Amino acid sequence: MTTHPTDHALPGHVSSRSSRATDTGLIKVRRMAPHHQAELPEGRFLEREISWLAFNERVLEMAEDDGFPLLERARFLSIFASNLDEFFMVRVAGLTRRIHAGMAVTGASGIPPRQVLEMISTKAHALVERHSRCFLDEVQPSLARDAAVDFMHWDQLEEEAQHHLQGWFEEHVFPVLTPLAVDPAHPFPYISGLSLNLAVMVRNPVTQADHFARVKVPDSLPRFVAVPKLENSADEAANHRTRFVALEEVISSQLNQLFPGMEVVARHAFRVTRNEDLEVEEDDAENLLQALEKELLRRRFGAPVRLELSADMSPDLRAFLVRELGVAPSEVYEVQGPLNLRALGEIADLDMPHLQFKRYVPTTHRHLNEVETARPSDVFASIRQRDILLHHPYDSFSTSVQAFLEQAANDPRVLAIKQTLYRTSGDSPIVDALIDAAEAGKQVLALVEIKARFDEQANISWARKLEHAGVHVVYGIVGLKTHCKLSMVVREEEDGSLKRYCHVGTGNYHPKTARLYEDLGLLTCDDQVGEDLGRLFNQLSGYAPKTAFRRLLVAPRSLRVGLIDRIDQEIAHKQAGRPAGVRIKVNSMVDEQLIDALYRASQAGVDVDVIVRGICALRPGVEGLSENIRVRSLLGRFLEHSRAFYFEGGGNPVVYIGSADMMHRNLDRRVEALVRLRDPRHVAEVKELLDLCTSDDSAAWRLNADGEWQRRYLDEQGDRLLDVQSYLISRRGRGGQRAPRS
């Protein structure tokens, strides 16, 4: 058995009381020898930012596909908009900041930073236009035709409906509005990131002078306001329709109440996106928690990186906003139709099941439900019988991982629970179980990663709640994010021995997203896994130099080198005439060392399949470099989130699952863990999943050598290819048996 020792401890942890700066030189990442690089050509890496935009384009293609249920198409439009917001807040903002500071360097693609920014702008402008056209020309008319859902303008509403909405405005909206004028006594106001605003031009009827004012559209109110049914209308058909009007249109119609005595000359919507990435100097922070809270306050005031405007805004008003906000012309996006279509998620949730994906209720894994009973199964007894490989959301999270922790909290034989928390829900039963365990007198350690992007405030709140309940809380490691998905329960067995029960997963301990994200997880009481997790938790919470792992690959020490070693072994198998092959399923494939290892494998004749949801910098299908590499992308109703690594192993396959994507941040700046699957049935199950994802009969996007993605979802007869997620749902619905293709 191959082991990958970790010769030194991870860098110093940050306790719940203080931050201890330690020698970050302990993070040693093995670099490949220079001769490996010399034999590979320049230009072999795709630009990661453009690849991300290509991912979001794939999301948009699903919204454009009339084969999906109509409200789900609206949901995909919402997801596209939300994704693009985060891309600008983080990736574009970071690149822009580095360029302005003179710190930007050319990345692996070889494209200069300013050119990358120009490419982003060109592609993003085209996608925004396409997104708007999809809503205006396809989804909105289809909603009116097929769902009797109308998006109305104010002047299209009957007088009775306007009267009702005027009363609603006066009661619910007017009290929270604050018009902000701009003149010599009132400077241009701060515009918060992602807020929807009205740019209003008013005229003094006496002096005929024009004045600018800004009105913020409250984000605490519905983005699309339901138009009430009409009581006295002769038009019965109107009352059988669901009608909405945009909140900014309701406010626009009542601006005379905000500016009495003034003439409203113009009103147009606009929206600003700001740099909202965090920068925390952990080494200098006396307390990481306090430092992060201060940085969260500063996040609100990041520099603008995008200005969205209504397409019909006058040139003068546009020029005024551009000047006052200090944005470049390339950062201005004129939008046809309503701004901020993230809110279409509200429309997608309307109670119209015939226009949505058929509701799917996850089932309990068969090894946790072997006896028909109304009582929950004994998770510990099931794990003692065999390792259990979970595949969410097809396997229920609540009756597996959640039940595992809840039973641990209530089991008097359980002595300790150790748990990582990266993201969790606001009403998390996982957090509740940890609190219950601590209050029952068990030793409970929670490693809460408070630097999880955009969940920082929620994680701070849960960290404090856990501390107050007596849980030992550790906030992470200086210089690293803790991204691994680990849980360990120490239990005294009936014979007096201690046994470690473990869960290693690819997804967060988040019951809500577990119903929407596709993930893998292993429940086991294997001694080697228990020893590995015990050592890793000791590293995360204390000091543990000279640590080695037997079934885990752990970043930043051994994960990259361990995977590259496996790839190199596949090359050796191929050269010796033994079965060889590599299959990798991840969210992102960016790390140059891993990609170069795959290129070398391809050059040696090893077949390589990569399944990637998001970014891919690998260029497949290049003669002499990567003609044996195929890259596919799967998207669907569930977010493909699992990470799996399959190596043919000369006829003895090796499989790992875990938390790490193939990106620098995961391999160098995060604590990640992969666990090797030992049960031959689990190895076969992962192989079957990867076979399904890479089959020519399955619908997928395929990456070409030029970086373009081609969607293939119809066969030669024009019939739809197999949808992997729908197939897995139908198979679980048949008790785990294979379902026939439709």
Steps between C-alpha positions, in 0.01 A plus 500: 500500500630843403504756779559872471656625822464852623839575651408821677199650667268732320552867592379624838130491565286790616316426821177659608697734724793624301694480179849359526724580208726205434763402251317485168815350354358169617277507192725321255357416160699268280572650159554291193853484359574758229553237232132407521406851389752527216336228291154660505408786263401856583134592468381172646282665768165665440425831673315422823284814510373443146441136590285613792290716269463196274364310802238769562418491129415133546258600776345750260466231234280304739277805541479521121405131468124467457532133592529598867190585708413867460544611860833315514614706201415809704704353785801450272473867397509588871802274560684654204445850641608398850811328367597804295458729800744293704744478209519878480515546878793263536684406183461819295543716808820321598647523150408868472652575841827329409522684168442837665758420769757393241511150651327302224709227341438293191344167587561152365299571185764754393239771441592839657268613783361804318417285200325251728291785643409609146405144409284475811323824412431393142369157599300626799330773296392242244370264768305776677330591172421134434367457855263796459380378162432153640273652763327756279461290184462147637430452870274798564269434200492129587402580857212711371391236250553177693480603866267802491777697673533860383767760569311826479605862460330752727314670217358162391317453829134576554413796718375269776827307504700823507289622790569181700873521433507868590356413840756221541776744407388756758483237775802280426740685270481875554605488869832329415596713198764772535543720193852642486548822304825606338592868504776719650366422848443129436790303348440197283385223736672169562337227288518162672605197299227308314228738620236596244459875469300760315684791345244779507520837326262757645436859387415802711193651328596849619870512406481228228820361650551124478624300799616141540377274779555138584231272643609157625254220429462311830641149477286394797189506279401267215684581177187420300181618669187287459213694343184439708193338348235749386171500687293713262653404168291376213811330365477157663800378304727749676408353838607156386849621424796557732632849442810677626639848471861589578546676834696783338203569272269531801744743660543692174125551476494663845804727475275804534457398864877500549558830316186711560500825308761372252451373148639152439681525167661154483544185703718204412627194686868438563709259703862499616723199565791555737814317602380277782793264539654486845855577602592400854857528625478191720859497617464846649154450643477462875165339444399362164132528588523873572717560195249331274208693647680827427574388145134412447415862579762621251362267233197728462723779373698318231576670169238477222579247228173497304215744435174361361261749343158490341559506126265796456694726740583839346863563400528794741380298799722210403803728474419649841491157669816381326684813614378495858559126548839509330443200274662446162285487184575127469353446847159635395233245402180618333224253576182448301208425729512480880827509691591241762336189361633306799149560631358260241573236762187626676298440184652154454365405844137571410263217585480361147642147519408423139755763391779383730720197532304213649548512874763257616513364853838341584489146629681347794810308393418131484766410756345742747150372440530123493223444754154645438419693817358834600800559723819651357761241418803459725763678292790371712385139468470542125851646473643214707363255243660672200626829360216701344555712187240777478399681183301815570239622425388156385584366848334701771732725700257522793481121551875449457746774594256703706372187677862395562570820695162518672532143625854575613374794703242283675701179540632469859786286372633779279787681672608755240402658170735689269354687207601744224245762395562702184147603408180407679141620505344761725291243687760225485413170669873424477581795726211405728637146530845630597344726763290213637812283522697768686213561742486123562860514619672362193826644372410691184743671264366713215738641244301789353651658188388858546671607178256306276423763235166681543413277798743674735238680710283190540800290600607759760152480653504120514851496641391717790184297558708182514751657740225611735371141512839369607626377164875534446514727194803540277482764229748361255866513420706808432553531127261218408128446463369175641289360218509127576168331585566282803311364796625259766313342790687317777282233661556250779381161382330235712831321558658820634710573191495835326400522135514798265205545265578737213345687214710639216310687232519721197225741609420731786307399811207705377163321508335740255764495226536124549163473325629700203870411475636174362764369742667182621579399857643202688377376837753262654645369824816374330794526741733657244252773409429561869871534576545735203212724602617502858844618391356760265264642762796521738686702239203728454447563870849471645853408405582170336841495330621189318152389395441236231171386347420156365170538313482878469664742261511837676567845355712700504757229578429177315194538282651642183810281515288197582277547194796569272668184630185308410497650150867410457419144606238483225770598250715214630207257472438609141865457409499152656190399304272489801153666517541875549266796512411811699154642566451812705173670598541844656346846507809669354821389328757780508817383676783502248700220664203263495414598143858446387497157663185418300667629182796269563259212555327578171835512320572154641173370356298497824129574450391790718142616563428817691149595612493862613206717596668840490846624401737293291843628395594168339499502120389155373538348157830667401707273279818386670387644834150403603335296226421230760325745734126566487329768710126506564273715711168398657241746624142442602237540770760408763833674534771249416733537799670166570874448452612150403835368372520163327825331396496171311801381698618230262181305563469585870306827494569774756224748586500811717216735590521823696476874520775627269471656159804524278573866568791680663284615789390144577842343471715777652280722718238267643485197723341236277462125539441211264428152630577181313209262452589140590174312450502352145126571477562869562780506244262342250224746591722803435620343175140450392423864578799620298411261217155656492637855497745428217273283285429618145135422574488760781424867445797726578708791382833412340806721506686554173870577463421866424330543837146497361236281660259308279174376643397152391156403624328362187581181312511465122123456489440818700398316817636609832799316639494355849486760776728360770318655793155393378634149448638484855169625639305236309741225606463592868126508450521136394677388816847550365447292187594629159221685324443446128587786270206695370 
